Amino acid sequence: RKMEHGILKYGAFLKRPTPGIRFVIRKNAEGLFQGIFEDLTTCCLNLELRQRILTQLYNFILCAEDGITLHLQRILKVLFKFIDDDNKEVQQICLSIASALGFYVPADVLIPLYLDNMFSKESTSKGLIMGEGVLKQSMKNSLIILNQIILASNSEELVPHLKSLIILIGSPEFDHAEATIVAECLLKLIASIMSSCKEQVKVFQKQLFSAMLNISSILSGNPDGTTSLFSKLSAYCGLKRVEDLYSIELPCILAQFAKESVAWNKFTPKRFAFRLLIKNAHEAIGDYWELIITLIANCTNYSQDYELRFDMLQLLGELIEYTATQSTIVFHTEQLYKRILIGSCVWKDGKHNACTRKLAICCIIK
């Protein structure tokens, strides 16, 4: 049992409470939980009281087990409130409570209720009033709790809720929260979902790949965490190589990027996602040179940011040198000259173009 293997490691019990203790707690659950919730709503709780009351709540959950279902709403409010506590011990107790909820409460009850509470009007309005930083922190905390719940839940019970969880990962609520702290939590959540559901995630291959690619673009400075996940996803989808996964998803994502690239700038994370996609698709990109040329041409226009133009020309130089694409790039040489290289060599007054001109000339020489 997960409780015996250390996931549920806080509280007064080393093993499952005896039937007698469980019966007494269940019989008096309403009064006991009501007293705890009243104590936790007190404004001036010092550190010791917070730790004691939250540990007491955890102990009661261990005893009541699935009898806590009626009190789930209030327990979740407690978790949302104290997971952001300054004290690490208090945060850890909250994570243990989340594990207990995932362990004892059926996923059919817990997951829908939790997802409804994640983006409640109360939390959203709090973020809007107190600023974007508070909103990102709230998202981070919600994802941390959900991740802990999924780790402790029964994997078979999670499968019917895969669609809801995948929709959450791609939620537009995260579009304006392009922060490393949120992206890292999303990455851990995806890893937990894949570890729990394994081959069942194959149905959502496209959605997971797209989400992971976007997260990789945000974590462009630390891509190692996503590399292993792409390998796991390809394995769960029955593919022998991660390159095969990139090849399958390449055309749809390239077409989407080509449409959006006109509005890209130096701060757009998707430019890093495009680089990652191209570098990992290997020889598969040979069939989609027209889309790639369109995208690079949009990004190397003189109206674009210097950093974006430099990055795209640098990527083009790498593609020209790449052996696997040299046989196909020859047929698109004219388009490369007309749409990208000649325009990038032109000198224009008031533009920082010395380095981009050098890159364009290097591409022509290659």
N, C-alpha and C positions, 0 to 999 in steps of 0.2 A: 504493500500500500504506500501511496506517496507520502502519507503522514509519517510513516516509519522510516522513510528514506530521506527525511530532512527538509522537505519543502515546507512543511508546517512545523517550524522549529521554535516558535515562541510560546510562552504560556506555562502553566503549572503542570502539564501532563506530558510524560515521556512516551506513553502509549495511549491508546484509545480509552476514554473515560469508561468506567464500569456502567452496566445497564441501570443500576440504582441512581447514580449521579445524573445520567442522561434523562431518566424519568422525572426526577425532581426539577431539573432545570427546564425541561419542556413544559411541565405543569405550571410553573410560575414564570414562564418566559415573558409574558406581557408586562408584568410589574417590574421584573429585573431589567429588561431592555429599556423600559420607559425611564427608569431611574438613571441609567447610563446616559441616555440621550439628553436628559435634562442637565446632568453634570457637564456634558461636553458642550452644551450651548452657553455655558457660563463664560463671560468675556475674559475674566481675570484668572486664568488657570496658569499656575507656574509650571515649569518643566517637569518636576516630579509628579504632579497631579496628572498632567497630560499623559505621561508614560504609564502611570498606574491605571488610569481609567481605560485607556485604549487596550492595555494588556488584559484588563478585566473583560472588556468586550470580546477580545479574541478568545479568552477562556470560555465564555458563555457560548460562542459560536461552535467551539469544539464539542461542547456538551449538547447543544440543541441540534446540531447537524442540519438536516434539511428542514427542521422546524423553524429556521430563521427566515423562511420565504416571505412570511407576512411582514417582516421588518426590513426587507431589502432596500426599499426606497430611502429610509432614514440612514441605514448603514452606508449606502453609497454617498449620501450627503456628507457623512462624517469623513469618509475617505477623501472626497474632493477637497474638504476643508483642511485636513491635517497632513496630506501628502506633501504640501508645500511648506511644511514646518521647517524652521531653521535648524532644528536638531536632527541629526542623522538617525538617532535611535528611534525617534518618533516616526520618521519616514519608513524605517525598516518594519516597525510594528504594523503600519498601514499596509505595507506590501504583504505581510504575513496574513493580515485580515483578508486582503484581496485573494490570496492563494486559498484560504479557507472557503471563501465564497465560491471560487471556481471548483473546488473539490467536492463541496457538499450540495450546492444548488444546481439543479438540472440546467443545462445550457439553453433548453427551450424557454426557460423562464428568465435566466440571468442575462443572456446576450441581448435579446430585444430590449429589455428594460435598461440595460447599460447604454446601448446605442442611443436610445431616446433621451437619456440624461446627458450624453456627451456634449451635444450642441443645444442645450436648453436655452430658453430666452434669458434665464438668469445669468448663465455664464457668458453668453454673447454680449449682453448689455454691460456686464462688468468690464469686459475687455474693451468695449467701445468707450466707456467712460474713463477708464484708468489708463488707456493707451495700448499701442500695439504690443509692447513688451509683455504686459500682463496677459494679453490674449495668447501670445505664443507660449508663455509659461503654463497657462491653463490647458492648452492643447497638449503640451509635453506631458503634464501630469496625468491627463486623461488617458493618453496612449500608454504610459508606464503602468497604470493600474490595469488597463485592458490586457496588456501583454502578460502581466502576472496571472490574471484570471485564465487566460488561454493556456499558459504553461501548466496549470494545475487541473484543467478541465479534462473530461473524457474525450478522447479524439473522435470516437464514433459519434458522440453527441454534437460535436462541432461541425461535422460535415454538412448538415442541413442549413447551417448559418454561414457557409462559406461565401455565398453571393452577397449577403449583407456586409460581411467583413471586407470583401474586395471593393464593394461600392464605397465603403468608408475610406479605404486607403486612397482611392482616386477622387475623394470628395473635393468639390470646389472650395470648401472651407479652408483647405490647406494651400490653395493657390497663392494667397497673399501672405502666407506664413513661410516664405522661402528662407528659413533660418536653419542653421546647422543643428540646433538642439531638437527641432521638430523632425528634421530629416533623419537624424540618427535614431529617434524613437520609432519612426515609421519603418525603418530598416529592421530594427529588432522585432517589431510586430510581424512583418512579413516573414522573417526567419522562424518565428514561433509558429505561425500558421502553417508554413511549409513543413516544419518538423512534425507537427501534429497530424496533418491531413495527408501528407506524402503524395501518392499518385493521384489522389482526388483533386489536386490543384490543376491537373492537366486541362480541365474544362475552361479554366480561367487563365490559360497561358498568355494570351495577348494582353489582358489587363495587368497581370503581374509584371510582365516584361516591360510594358510602358511605364508603370509606376516605378520600377527599379531603375529604369534608365533616367527618369526625371530626378530621382533621389541621387543617382550617381553624378548628375550634373551639378547638384547643389553641394555634394561632398567631393567636388573635383580635386581638392587638395589631398583627400585621403580615400582613394578609390578601392583600397584593399578589401574593405568590408563587403562591397557589392560583388566583387569578382567571384568569391566562393558561392554567393547566392545564385548568380547566373549559372554556375556549374550544377548546383543542386536542382534548379528549375529545369534545366535541360535533361537531367537524369530522371526526374519525376515525370517528365513529358515523354519519356521513351526515346530520347535522342542520344546518340553516342558521343557527340562533341558539342561543346558550347557554340562553336562556329555555325553548326546547323541551326541552332535556335536563332542566332542573329540573321542567318540567311532567310529563314521563314518570315520573320517579322520586319525585315528590311524594307520591302516595297511600300507597305502602308505607312510606316513611320516617316520614311523619306518624303513621300507625297505630302504628308501633313507638315513636315518641317519646311518643304519648299514653298508652301502657301504662306506660312507664318514668317518666313525669314525676312520679308520686306520690312517688318516692324522690329526686327532684332536690333539690339545695341550692345555695347560692351558689358552691360550688366545682366544680359539675358543668360540664365543658366543653361538654356537648351543648346547654346552653341557648344558647350562642353559635352552635352549628350550626343550631339551630332558627331563630334570628333571621336567619342567612345564607340559609337555605332559603326562608323566607317572603319576604324582601326581593327575592330573585332570581327567584321563581316568578311574580311580577307577577299578571296577571289570572287565572292558573290556580288561585289559591287560592280563588276564588269558589265552586268546586264542593266545597270541603272545609271549610266553615266549622264544621261540627259537630265535626270532629276538633280544629280549632284552638281552638274555645271550650272543649272538654273539657280540652285541654292547659293553656291559660291559667288555667282555673278551678282545676286541680290545683296550679298554681304560685302562685296568689294567695290560697290558703287561709291563714288567720291562723297556722296551725301552721308555715308555711314561713318561711324566712329573709327578713328585710326587703329585702335586696339583690335577691333573686330576685323578690319581689312587685313591687318598684319597676320592675325591668327589664321584666317582662311587661306591666305597666300602661302603661309608656312605649311598648312595641311595639304594644299595642292602640290607643293614641292615634294612632300613625303609620298603622296600617291603616285606621282610620276616616277619616282625612284623604286616604287614597290614592284618587284619582279612579276608577281601574279597578275597585275593589272596592265602591264606594258603591252600585251598583245591586243587588248581591247581599246586602250586609250588612243592608239594610232588613228582609229577611225573617227575620233572626235577632236583631232588636232585643230581643225579649222574653227570649230565652235569655241575651243579654248582660247585661241588667238583673238577672235572677234569679240567675244562676250566678256573676257576676263583680262587677258595678259596685255593686249595693246592699250586698253584703257588705263590699266594700272601703271603703265610706263610713262604716261603723259605727265608733264610737269604743270602744276597749277599754282598760281600765286596764293599765298596765305594758307597752304595746306602742308601738314607734316607728312611729306611723301617720300623722303629720301630712302628710308628703309623699305617701304613697300615697293618702290621702283626697283631697288636692288633685288628684292625677292622675285618680282615679276621677270626681271632679266635673267635671273638664275633658272627660273622655270623654263624660259624660252631656250636657254642653252642646254638644259637637260633634255 
